[in-house]
């Protein structure tokens, strides 16, 4: 009788271990199979042909900008600009118009500097457009077009903007910028 009880207890113990083993393996299989790693978009870099001579830029001593990066997508060109406030005072900027002038295509494209789907109050927008003394402001400018650009060193960005409610026009060409290549997605 005691032997039968020991055998039944051993069988129940073995079954419990086997069931737990299968339960753990099934959970792990479900977890691994239900999670898919998203694929990164394929991209490559195209160098920008820059001229040896530098071209004069229209910059204000106290305020300047640089072209930091260019990303080319199938339906837009995304150009990242870095604005620098070299003055001793805080400045507030407001964009009027941003143009990309292509010397290869001999035409200009209007850029979009709006915040699109971001929901912000008036104070948030004021803070987003304020550059403290010695500070920088980074802004993406979208040029929506289905054309694939070829960039050259003579291409330039022309920005009409208000700096503390005074209208200015700034320009920067790719030849004098930090950007060396275009990321194509």
C-alpha atoms as an extended CHARMM CRD file, in Angstrom:
* protein
*
       185  EXT
         1         1  UNK       CA              0.0000000000        0.0000000000        0.0000000000  PROA      1               0.0000000000
         2         2  UNK       CA              2.7590000000        2.4560000000        0.8690000000  PROA      2               0.0000000000
         3         3  UNK       CA              4.5460000000        1.5290000000       -2.3280000000  PROA      3               0.0000000000
         4         4  UNK       CA              1.4130000000        2.3560000000       -4.3530000000  PROA      4               0.0000000000
         5         5  UNK       CA              1.1410000000        5.7740000000       -2.6630000000  PROA      5               0.0000000000
         6         6  UNK       CA              4.8280000000        6.4910000000       -3.3500000000  PROA      6               0.0000000000
         7         7  UNK       CA              4.4570000000        5.4350000000       -7.0010000000  PROA      7               0.0000000000
         8         8  UNK       CA              1.3310000000        7.6140000000       -7.4580000000  PROA      8               0.0000000000
         9         9  UNK       CA              3.0910000000       10.5840000000       -5.7900000000  PROA      9               0.0000000000
        10        10  UNK       CA              6.1400000000       10.0840000000       -8.0310000000  PROA      10              0.0000000000
        11        11  UNK       CA              3.9560000000        9.9170000000      -11.1640000000  PROA      11              0.0000000000
        12        12  UNK       CA              2.0930000000       13.0980000000      -10.1230000000  PROA      12              0.0000000000
        13        13  UNK       CA              5.4300000000       14.8470000000       -9.4560000000  PROA      13              0.0000000000
        14        14  UNK       CA              6.8370000000       13.7980000000      -12.8470000000  PROA      14              0.0000000000
        15        15  UNK       CA              3.6290000000       14.9320000000      -14.5980000000  PROA      15              0.0000000000
        16        16  UNK       CA              3.7720000000       18.2990000000      -12.8110000000  PROA      16              0.0000000000
        17        17  UNK       CA              7.3880000000       18.8280000000      -13.8990000000  PROA      17              0.0000000000
        18        18  UNK       CA              6.6080000000       17.7950000000      -17.5090000000  PROA      18              0.0000000000
        19        19  UNK       CA              3.5070000000       20.0400000000      -17.6640000000  PROA      19              0.0000000000
        20        20  UNK       CA              5.4450000000       22.9960000000      -16.2650000000  PROA      20              0.0000000000
        21        21  UNK       CA              8.2340000000       22.4030000000      -18.7970000000  PROA      21              0.0000000000
        22        22  UNK       CA              5.7660000000       22.3940000000      -21.7190000000  PROA      22              0.0000000000
        23        23  UNK       CA              3.9290000000       25.4330000000      -20.3610000000  PROA      23              0.0000000000
        24        24  UNK       CA              7.1690000000       27.4650000000      -20.1290000000  PROA      24              0.0000000000
        25        25  UNK       CA              8.2520000000       26.3990000000      -23.6300000000  PROA      25              0.0000000000
        26        26  UNK       CA              4.8490000000       27.2860000000      -25.1190000000  PROA      26              0.0000000000
        27        27  UNK       CA              4.8960000000       30.7520000000      -23.5130000000  PROA      27              0.0000000000
        28        28  UNK       CA              8.3900000000       31.4220000000      -24.8190000000  PROA      28              0.0000000000
        29        29  UNK       CA              7.4420000000       30.2640000000      -28.3190000000  PROA      29              0.0000000000
        30        30  UNK       CA              4.3620000000       32.5020000000      -28.3540000000  PROA      30              0.0000000000
        31        31  UNK       CA              6.3560000000       35.4930000000      -27.1430000000  PROA      31              0.0000000000
        32        32  UNK       CA              9.0910000000       35.0620000000      -29.7280000000  PROA      32              0.0000000000
        33        33  UNK       CA              6.7320000000       34.3430000000      -32.6120000000  PROA      33              0.0000000000
        34        34  UNK       CA              4.2790000000       37.1720000000      -31.8550000000  PROA      34              0.0000000000
        35        35  UNK       CA              6.9530000000       39.8940000000      -31.7650000000  PROA      35              0.0000000000
        36        36  UNK       CA              8.3150000000       40.9780000000      -35.1160000000  PROA      36              0.0000000000
        37        37  UNK       CA             11.3140000000       43.2390000000      -35.3700000000  PROA      37              0.0000000000
        38        38  UNK       CA             10.4580000000       46.1790000000      -37.6360000000  PROA      38              0.0000000000
        39        39  UNK       CA             12.6060000000       46.5210000000      -40.7250000000  PROA      39              0.0000000000
        40        40  UNK       CA             14.6650000000       49.6620000000      -41.0270000000  PROA      40              0.0000000000
        41        41  UNK       CA             14.2380000000       51.5620000000      -44.2650000000  PROA      41              0.0000000000
        42        42  UNK       CA             16.9770000000       51.0140000000      -46.7690000000  PROA      42              0.0000000000
        43        43  UNK       CA             19.0840000000       54.0800000000      -47.3900000000  PROA      43              0.0000000000
        44        44  UNK       CA             22.3370000000       55.1970000000      -48.9410000000  PROA      44              0.0000000000
        45        45  UNK       CA             24.4240000000       58.3600000000      -49.0440000000  PROA      45              0.0000000000
        46        46  UNK       CA             25.1620000000       60.5100000000      -52.0890000000  PROA      46              0.0000000000
        47        47  UNK       CA             28.1150000000       62.9080000000      -51.8070000000  PROA      47              0.0000000000
        48        48  UNK       CA             27.5560000000       66.5680000000      -52.6520000000  PROA      48              0.0000000000
        49        49  UNK       CA             29.9650000000       67.9920000000      -55.1980000000  PROA      49              0.0000000000
        50        50  UNK       CA             31.3820000000       71.1000000000      -53.5840000000  PROA      50              0.0000000000
        51        51  UNK       CA             33.4240000000       73.7910000000      -55.3070000000  PROA      51              0.0000000000
        52        52  UNK       CA             36.8820000000       74.6630000000      -54.0610000000  PROA      52              0.0000000000
        53        53  UNK       CA             36.1400000000       78.3780000000      -53.8220000000  PROA      53              0.0000000000
        54        54  UNK       CA             33.8410000000       79.5710000000      -51.0960000000  PROA      54              0.0000000000
        55        55  UNK       CA             30.8340000000       81.6760000000      -51.9970000000  PROA      55              0.0000000000
        56        56  UNK       CA             29.9610000000       84.7710000000      -49.9710000000  PROA      56              0.0000000000
        57        57  UNK       CA             26.9360000000       84.2070000000      -47.7180000000  PROA      57              0.0000000000
        58        58  UNK       CA             24.4600000000       86.8340000000      -46.6140000000  PROA      58              0.0000000000
        59        59  UNK       CA             24.6590000000       86.4300000000      -42.8600000000  PROA      59              0.0000000000
        60        60  UNK       CA             24.1390000000       88.8730000000      -40.0200000000  PROA      60              0.0000000000
        61        61  UNK       CA             27.0600000000       88.9140000000      -37.5840000000  PROA      61              0.0000000000
        62        62  UNK       CA             24.8060000000       88.4030000000      -34.5900000000  PROA      62              0.0000000000
        63        63  UNK       CA             22.6070000000       85.7720000000      -36.2040000000  PROA      63              0.0000000000
        64        64  UNK       CA             23.4700000000       82.9830000000      -38.6590000000  PROA      64              0.0000000000
        65        65  UNK       CA             22.3700000000       79.5430000000      -39.7710000000  PROA      65              0.0000000000
        66        66  UNK       CA             23.9850000000       76.4450000000      -41.2240000000  PROA      66              0.0000000000
        67        67  UNK       CA             22.7010000000       73.5120000000      -43.2540000000  PROA      67              0.0000000000
        68        68  UNK       CA             23.3010000000       70.5430000000      -40.9330000000  PROA      68              0.0000000000
        69        69  UNK       CA             21.8710000000       67.6140000000      -42.9060000000  PROA      69              0.0000000000
        70        70  UNK       CA             19.7830000000       66.7440000000      -45.9450000000  PROA      70              0.0000000000
        71        71  UNK       CA             17.4870000000       63.7150000000      -46.1460000000  PROA      71              0.0000000000
        72        72  UNK       CA             15.8510000000       62.8700000000      -49.4490000000  PROA      72              0.0000000000
        73        73  UNK       CA             12.6690000000       60.7810000000      -49.3350000000  PROA      73              0.0000000000
        74        74  UNK       CA             10.4020000000       59.6850000000      -52.1710000000  PROA      74              0.0000000000
        75        75  UNK       CA              8.0800000000       62.6790000000      -51.7990000000  PROA      75              0.0000000000
        76        76  UNK       CA             10.0510000000       65.2700000000      -49.8200000000  PROA      76              0.0000000000
        77        77  UNK       CA             13.4330000000       66.7830000000      -49.1010000000  PROA      77              0.0000000000
        78        78  UNK       CA             14.0480000000       67.2650000000      -45.3720000000  PROA      78              0.0000000000
        79        79  UNK       CA             16.7250000000       69.8620000000      -44.6540000000  PROA      79              0.0000000000
        80        80  UNK       CA             17.8930000000       70.3520000000      -41.0770000000  PROA      80              0.0000000000
        81        81  UNK       CA             18.9720000000       73.9280000000      -40.3080000000  PROA      81              0.0000000000
        82        82  UNK       CA             20.8330000000       75.1110000000      -37.2170000000  PROA      82              0.0000000000
        83        83  UNK       CA             20.3300000000       78.7600000000      -36.2790000000  PROA      83              0.0000000000
        84        84  UNK       CA             22.8810000000       80.4720000000      -34.0200000000  PROA      84              0.0000000000
        85        85  UNK       CA             22.3600000000       83.5520000000      -31.8900000000  PROA      85              0.0000000000
        86        86  UNK       CA             25.7720000000       85.2040000000      -31.4720000000  PROA      86              0.0000000000
        87        87  UNK       CA             24.3930000000       88.3420000000      -29.8320000000  PROA      87              0.0000000000
        88        88  UNK       CA             24.2040000000       89.2120000000      -26.1570000000  PROA      88              0.0000000000
        89        89  UNK       CA             20.3900000000       89.2990000000      -26.1420000000  PROA      89              0.0000000000
        90        90  UNK       CA             17.6710000000       86.7070000000      -26.5670000000  PROA      90              0.0000000000
        91        91  UNK       CA             15.9760000000       86.8360000000      -29.9650000000  PROA      91              0.0000000000
        92        92  UNK       CA             12.6020000000       85.7560000000      -31.2120000000  PROA      92              0.0000000000
        93        93  UNK       CA             12.3430000000       84.5960000000      -34.8160000000  PROA      93              0.0000000000
        94        94  UNK       CA              9.3810000000       84.0750000000      -37.0930000000  PROA      94              0.0000000000
        95        95  UNK       CA              9.7680000000       82.5650000000      -40.5550000000  PROA      95              0.0000000000
        96        96  UNK       CA              8.1830000000       84.3610000000      -43.4930000000  PROA      96              0.0000000000
        97        97  UNK       CA              9.4830000000       82.2660000000      -46.3920000000  PROA      97              0.0000000000
        98        98  UNK       CA             12.1420000000       79.6010000000      -46.8870000000  PROA      98              0.0000000000
        99        99  UNK       CA             13.3790000000       78.8250000000      -50.3950000000  PROA      99              0.0000000000
       100       100  UNK       CA             15.7170000000       76.1560000000      -51.7210000000  PROA      100             0.0000000000
       101       101  UNK       CA             17.3530000000       77.4610000000      -54.9080000000  PROA      101             0.0000000000
       102       102  UNK       CA             18.6830000000       74.7010000000      -57.1520000000  PROA      102             0.0000000000
       103       103  UNK       CA             21.3140000000       75.8530000000      -59.6210000000  PROA      103             0.0000000000
       104       104  UNK       CA             21.2190000000       72.5150000000      -61.4680000000  PROA      104             0.0000000000
       105       105  UNK       CA             17.4630000000       72.7440000000      -62.1480000000  PROA      105             0.0000000000
       106       106  UNK       CA             17.4670000000       76.5700000000      -62.2570000000  PROA      106             0.0000000000
       107       107  UNK       CA             14.3710000000       76.8270000000      -60.0700000000  PROA      107             0.0000000000
       108       108  UNK       CA             13.4080000000       77.4130000000      -56.4710000000  PROA      108             0.0000000000
       109       109  UNK       CA             11.2520000000       75.3590000000      -54.1120000000  PROA      109             0.0000000000
       110       110  UNK       CA              9.2050000000       76.7300000000      -51.2090000000  PROA      110             0.0000000000
       111       111  UNK       CA              9.8330000000       75.0710000000      -47.8360000000  PROA      111             0.0000000000
       112       112  UNK       CA              7.4230000000       74.3110000000      -45.0130000000  PROA      112             0.0000000000
       113       113  UNK       CA              8.5690000000       75.2850000000      -41.5250000000  PROA      113             0.0000000000
       114       114  UNK       CA              5.2310000000       74.7900000000      -39.7770000000  PROA      114             0.0000000000
       115       115  UNK       CA              4.7350000000       72.4390000000      -36.8700000000  PROA      115             0.0000000000
       116       116  UNK       CA              2.2010000000       70.2980000000      -38.7960000000  PROA      116             0.0000000000
       117       117  UNK       CA              0.3360000000       67.9820000000      -36.4150000000  PROA      117             0.0000000000
       118       118  UNK       CA              1.9190000000       69.2370000000      -33.2020000000  PROA      118             0.0000000000
       119       119  UNK       CA             -0.6430000000       70.6920000000      -30.8390000000  PROA      119             0.0000000000
       120       120  UNK       CA              0.8320000000       73.5870000000      -28.9520000000  PROA      120             0.0000000000
       121       121  UNK       CA             -0.4170000000       76.6170000000      -27.1770000000  PROA      121             0.0000000000
       122       122  UNK       CA              0.7430000000       80.1500000000      -27.8900000000  PROA      122             0.0000000000
       123       123  UNK       CA              3.3990000000       80.0290000000      -25.1620000000  PROA      123             0.0000000000
       124       124  UNK       CA              4.8920000000       76.8140000000      -26.5910000000  PROA      124             0.0000000000
       125       125  UNK       CA              5.2260000000       78.3510000000      -30.0550000000  PROA      125             0.0000000000
       126       126  UNK       CA              6.8670000000       81.4580000000      -28.5950000000  PROA      126             0.0000000000
       127       127  UNK       CA              9.3770000000       79.2710000000      -26.7330000000  PROA      127             0.0000000000
       128       128  UNK       CA             10.0670000000       77.1720000000      -29.8480000000  PROA      128             0.0000000000
       129       129  UNK       CA             10.9990000000       80.3350000000      -31.7850000000  PROA      129             0.0000000000
       130       130  UNK       CA             13.1380000000       81.9690000000      -29.0850000000  PROA      130             0.0000000000
       131       131  UNK       CA             16.9090000000       81.6280000000      -29.1570000000  PROA      131             0.0000000000
       132       132  UNK       CA             18.7680000000       82.5770000000      -26.0090000000  PROA      132             0.0000000000
       133       133  UNK       CA             22.0320000000       84.5230000000      -26.1460000000  PROA      133             0.0000000000
       134       134  UNK       CA             24.7980000000       82.2610000000      -27.4630000000  PROA      134             0.0000000000
       135       135  UNK       CA             22.2710000000       79.4980000000      -28.1430000000  PROA      135             0.0000000000
       136       136  UNK       CA             21.1010000000       77.4830000000      -31.1220000000  PROA      136             0.0000000000
       137       137  UNK       CA             17.7620000000       76.5360000000      -32.6210000000  PROA      137             0.0000000000
       138       138  UNK       CA             17.4440000000       73.4310000000      -34.7970000000  PROA      138             0.0000000000
       139       139  UNK       CA             14.5700000000       73.2800000000      -37.2690000000  PROA      139             0.0000000000
       140       140  UNK       CA             13.5440000000       70.8020000000      -39.9700000000  PROA      140             0.0000000000
       141       141  UNK       CA             12.3650000000       72.3770000000      -43.2000000000  PROA      141             0.0000000000
       142       142  UNK       CA             10.3450000000       70.1540000000      -45.5290000000  PROA      142             0.0000000000
       143       143  UNK       CA             10.3690000000       70.7260000000      -49.2810000000  PROA      143             0.0000000000
       144       144  UNK       CA              7.5310000000       68.5790000000      -50.6010000000  PROA      144             0.0000000000
       145       145  UNK       CA              8.1970000000       67.4790000000      -54.1580000000  PROA      145             0.0000000000
       146       146  UNK       CA              8.2180000000       64.2180000000      -56.0450000000  PROA      146             0.0000000000
       147       147  UNK       CA             11.4130000000       65.2040000000      -57.8510000000  PROA      147             0.0000000000
       148       148  UNK       CA             14.7050000000       63.6850000000      -56.7930000000  PROA      148             0.0000000000
       149       149  UNK       CA             17.1560000000       66.5270000000      -56.3470000000  PROA      149             0.0000000000
       150       150  UNK       CA             20.7480000000       66.5300000000      -57.3520000000  PROA      150             0.0000000000
       151       151  UNK       CA             22.6120000000       68.8440000000      -55.0380000000  PROA      151             0.0000000000
       152       152  UNK       CA             25.5970000000       71.0050000000      -55.9110000000  PROA      152             0.0000000000
       153       153  UNK       CA             27.7560000000       73.3490000000      -53.8730000000  PROA      153             0.0000000000
       154       154  UNK       CA             26.0990000000       76.3940000000      -55.4680000000  PROA      154             0.0000000000
       155       155  UNK       CA             22.5990000000       75.4320000000      -54.2750000000  PROA      155             0.0000000000
       156       156  UNK       CA             21.4160000000       77.6770000000      -51.4880000000  PROA      156             0.0000000000
       157       157  UNK       CA             18.7820000000       78.2000000000      -48.8450000000  PROA      157             0.0000000000
       158       158  UNK       CA             17.2780000000       81.6950000000      -48.6840000000  PROA      158             0.0000000000
       159       159  UNK       CA             15.2900000000       82.5560000000      -45.5640000000  PROA      159             0.0000000000
       160       160  UNK       CA             13.1140000000       85.5950000000      -45.0510000000  PROA      160             0.0000000000
       161       161  UNK       CA             12.3140000000       85.9720000000      -41.3880000000  PROA      161             0.0000000000
       162       162  UNK       CA             11.5610000000       88.3730000000      -38.5890000000  PROA      162             0.0000000000
       163       163  UNK       CA             14.1840000000       88.6810000000      -35.8830000000  PROA      163             0.0000000000
       164       164  UNK       CA             12.6330000000       90.5860000000      -32.9780000000  PROA      164             0.0000000000
       165       165  UNK       CA              9.9680000000       91.9000000000      -35.4090000000  PROA      165             0.0000000000
       166       166  UNK       CA             12.5310000000       93.2880000000      -37.9010000000  PROA      166             0.0000000000
       167       167  UNK       CA             12.5570000000       91.6230000000      -41.3310000000  PROA      167             0.0000000000
       168       168  UNK       CA             15.8350000000       90.0750000000      -42.5380000000  PROA      168             0.0000000000
       169       169  UNK       CA             16.9030000000       87.8780000000      -45.4310000000  PROA      169             0.0000000000
       170       170  UNK       CA             19.6080000000       85.2790000000      -44.7830000000  PROA      170             0.0000000000
       171       171  UNK       CA             21.1920000000       82.8960000000      -47.2490000000  PROA      171             0.0000000000
       172       172  UNK       CA             23.5580000000       79.9630000000      -46.9940000000  PROA      172             0.0000000000
       173       173  UNK       CA             24.8750000000       77.8360000000      -49.8250000000  PROA      173             0.0000000000
       174       174  UNK       CA             25.7160000000       74.1730000000      -49.5630000000  PROA      174             0.0000000000
       175       175  UNK       CA             29.3380000000       74.8730000000      -50.5050000000  PROA      175             0.0000000000
       176       176  UNK       CA             29.9380000000       76.7390000000      -47.2280000000  PROA      176             0.0000000000
       177       177  UNK       CA             27.8380000000       74.4420000000      -45.0410000000  PROA      177             0.0000000000
       178       178  UNK       CA             28.8410000000       71.4930000000      -42.8790000000  PROA      178             0.0000000000
       179       179  UNK       CA             26.7720000000       69.0000000000      -44.8760000000  PROA      179             0.0000000000
       180       180  UNK       CA             28.8480000000       66.7290000000      -47.1300000000  PROA      180             0.0000000000
       181       181  UNK       CA             26.3200000000       64.1480000000      -48.3070000000  PROA      181             0.0000000000
       182       182  UNK       CA             22.6290000000       63.5290000000      -48.8260000000  PROA      182             0.0000000000
       183       183  UNK       CA             20.9150000000       60.6130000000      -47.0830000000  PROA      183             0.0000000000
       184       184  UNK       CA             18.5240000000       59.0200000000      -49.5960000000  PROA      184             0.0000000000
       185       185  UNK       CA             15.7320000000       56.8120000000      -48.2490000000  PROA      185             0.0000000000
